[in-house]
Amino acid sequence: MRHLPDDPLAIRMDFLVTENEPPVATWVFSRDLLATGLILPSGEGDVRVRPHSEDETDVELVSGRAWCVVRMASADVRDFVVRTRSAEEYCGEEIDAALDRMLMELLPAGVKNADS
């Protein structure tokens, strides 16, 4: 798993044949899905995360009729979530500004606040 600072709300799970080759597949999903899945079954569709036991967490990936389950130590997943959450807090103002820009682009210029 990896986390990119320019996409602070997502994580990437790369599947490698060897360390020296590019990934054969990369799944991108919400870091919050991973965090919630440590505690209770979460997710719909292609990616689901759930506790397997007290010490393990499963990430289930579905693509068409194919699927796989990646089982990880919950402590490692928890550490990853904690490390990436710090990155989100650092980028919080950038995220807010980016969301504001996106909303301004999506909403017509004539839309006014409901309180106006």
C-alpha positions as CSV (number, residue, x, y, z in Angstrom):
1,M,0.0,0.0,0.0
2,R,1.1,3.5,-0.6
3,H,-0.2,7.0,-0.1
4,L,0.4,10.1,-2.3
5,P,0.4,13.5,-0.7
6,D,-1.3,15.1,-3.7
7,D,-4.2,12.7,-3.3
8,P,-4.6,12.7,0.6
9,L,-7.9,10.9,0.8
10,A,-7.0,7.8,-1.2
11,I,-4.6,4.9,-0.8
12,R,-3.2,2.7,-3.5
13,M,-2.7,-1.0,-3.3
14,D,-0.1,-2.2,-5.9
15,F,0.2,-5.8,-7.0
16,L,3.8,-6.6,-8.0
17,V,5.3,-9.6,-9.7
18,T,8.8,-8.5,-8.7
19,E,10.0,-5.4,-6.9
20,N,11.9,-4.2,-10.0
21,E,8.9,-4.2,-12.3
22,P,5.9,-1.9,-12.4
23,P,2.8,-3.1,-10.7
24,V,0.6,-5.5,-12.7
25,A,-2.5,-3.9,-11.1
26,T,-3.2,-0.9,-8.8
27,W,-6.4,-0.5,-6.8
28,V,-7.3,3.0,-5.5
29,F,-9.8,3.4,-2.7
30,S,-10.7,5.6,0.2
31,R,-8.4,5.7,3.2
32,D,-11.5,6.1,5.4
33,L,-12.8,2.8,4.0
34,L,-9.6,1.1,5.1
35,A,-9.8,2.8,8.6
36,T,-13.5,1.8,9.1
37,G,-12.9,-1.7,7.9
38,L,-10.5,-2.2,10.8
39,I,-13.5,-2.0,13.1
40,L,-16.5,-3.2,11.1
41,P,-17.3,-4.6,7.6
42,S,-17.3,-1.7,5.2
43,G,-17.6,-1.0,1.5
44,E,-19.9,-1.8,-1.4
45,G,-19.0,-2.8,-4.9
46,D,-15.5,-3.5,-5.9
47,V,-13.7,-2.9,-2.6
48,R,-14.7,-4.2,0.8
49,V,-12.7,-4.1,4.0
50,R,-13.5,-6.1,7.2
51,P,-11.9,-7.5,10.3
52,H,-11.0,-11.1,9.9
53,S,-10.0,-11.6,13.5
54,E,-8.6,-9.5,16.3
55,D,-5.3,-9.4,14.6
56,E,-6.1,-9.5,10.9
57,T,-7.9,-7.4,8.4
58,D,-9.2,-8.5,5.0
59,V,-9.4,-6.3,1.9
60,E,-11.6,-7.9,-0.7
61,L,-11.2,-6.8,-4.3
62,V,-13.8,-7.7,-7.0
63,S,-13.4,-7.3,-10.8
64,G,-16.1,-8.9,-12.9
65,R,-16.2,-12.5,-11.9
66,A,-12.7,-12.4,-10.4
67,W,-12.0,-11.6,-6.8
68,C,-9.2,-11.8,-4.3
69,V,-8.8,-11.3,-0.6
70,V,-5.7,-9.7,0.8
71,R,-5.2,-10.5,4.5
72,M,-3.0,-8.1,6.5
73,A,-2.0,-7.7,10.1
74,S,-4.4,-5.2,11.6
75,A,-1.5,-3.5,13.5
76,D,0.2,-2.7,10.2
77,V,-3.0,-1.4,8.6
78,R,-3.6,0.7,11.7
79,D,-0.1,2.2,11.6
80,F,-0.5,3.0,7.9
81,V,-3.8,4.8,8.6
82,V,-2.3,6.8,11.4
83,R,0.7,7.8,9.3
84,T,-1.5,8.9,6.4
85,R,-4.0,10.7,8.6
86,S,-1.2,13.0,9.6
87,A,-0.6,13.8,6.0
88,E,-4.4,14.7,5.6
89,E,-4.3,17.1,8.6
90,Y,-1.3,18.8,7.0
91,C,-3.1,19.1,3.7
92,G,-6.4,20.1,5.2
93,E,-6.3,23.7,4.0
94,E,-5.3,22.6,0.5
95,I,-8.2,20.1,0.5
96,D,-10.7,22.8,1.5
97,A,-9.4,25.2,-1.1
98,A,-9.6,22.4,-3.8
99,L,-13.2,21.6,-2.9
100,D,-14.1,25.2,-3.0
101,R,-12.6,25.5,-6.5
102,M,-14.4,22.4,-7.7
103,L,-17.8,23.6,-6.4
104,M,-17.3,27.0,-8.0
105,E,-16.6,25.3,-11.4
106,L,-19.6,22.9,-11.0
107,L,-22.2,25.4,-9.8
108,P,-23.7,28.0,-12.3
109,A,-22.6,31.6,-11.6
110,G,-26.2,32.5,-10.8
111,V,-26.7,30.1,-7.9
112,K,-27.0,32.0,-4.6
113,N,-26.8,30.8,-1.0
114,A,-30.2,29.6,0.2
115,D,-30.0,32.2,3.0
116,S,-29.7,35.0,0.6
